[in-house]
Amino acid sequence: MLNSIKKKLLKKGFSIELDQLPKSKEEFLQAIECYCIKEEVPYEFIERDRPAIISIDRVVYKCQVENKGLPGFVLHFKEI
C-alpha cells in the first residue's frame, strides 16, 4: 500500500499556455501536436479524444484543457 501512495505522489505533470480555447476536438489535438513538434519530442496518441492520452518521449500522459483564470487556458499534462 505504501508503494502505491509513493507512485501517486511521484507522478509528474506540466502545463502549456494556450493563446485561445480550442473550439473543437481537432483544434485541441492540433495544439498538443504543435507543442510536441515545436519541442522536437517523439509522441504518439493513444486516445485521440478529450481528454487525450498521449505518449511523449515514452511517458504516458493524460492531457486536458484547464482554465487558469487570468492567464487563460492551458493544456495540462498529467503522467498516468
C-alpha positions in Angstrom: 0.0 0.0 0.0 2.8 2.4 0.8 4.4 1.8 -2.7 1.1 2.8 -4.4 1.0 6.0 -2.4 4.6 6.8 -3.3 3.9 6.2 -7.0 0.9 8.6 -6.9 3.0 11.3 -5.2 5.9 10.9 -7.7 3.7 11.3 -10.8 4.7 14.4 -12.8 2.8 16.8 -14.9 3.2 20.1 -16.7 1.1 22.8 -18.4 1.4 24.7 -21.6 -0.4 28.1 -22.1 -2.8 28.4 -25.0 -3.5 31.6 -27.0 -7.2 30.7 -27.1 -9.5 27.9 -26.0 -9.7 25.1 -28.6 -13.2 25.2 -30.1 -13.2 21.6 -31.3 -11.6 18.2 -30.6 -9.5 18.6 -33.7 -8.1 22.0 -32.6 -7.4 20.5 -29.1 -5.4 17.6 -30.7 -3.6 20.0 -33.1 -2.5 22.1 -30.1 -0.9 19.0 -28.5 0.7 18.0 -31.8 2.1 21.6 -32.3 3.6 21.5 -28.9 5.4 18.2 -29.5 6.7 19.2 -32.9 7.9 22.6 -31.5 9.7 20.8 -28.7 11.0 18.1 -31.0 9.9 15.2 -28.8 8.7 11.9 -30.0 5.0 11.4 -29.4 2.1 9.0 -30.2 -1.6 9.4 -29.5 -3.0 6.5 -27.6 -6.5 8.0 -27.4 -7.5 10.8 -29.8 -10.3 12.2 -27.6 -11.0 14.8 -24.9 -9.1 14.2 -22.7 -6.3 12.8 -24.8 -4.0 10.0 -23.8 -0.6 10.5 -25.4 2.9 9.1 -25.1 5.6 11.8 -25.1 9.1 10.6 -25.1 7.9 7.2 -23.8 6.0 8.6 -20.9 2.2 8.4 -21.0 0.2 11.5 -20.1 -3.5 12.4 -19.8 -4.0 15.8 -21.4 -6.9 18.1 -21.0 -7.7 21.8 -21.2 -7.9 23.7 -18.0 -9.0 27.3 -17.2 -6.2 29.0 -15.2 -8.1 32.3 -14.5 -6.5 35.5 -15.9 -3.7 33.8 -17.9 -6.4 32.0 -19.8 -6.4 28.3 -20.8 -3.7 25.7 -20.6 -3.0 22.2 -21.8 -2.4 20.3 -18.6 -0.4 17.0 -19.0 -0.5 14.6 -16.0 1.5 11.4 -16.0 -0.6 8.3 -15.7 
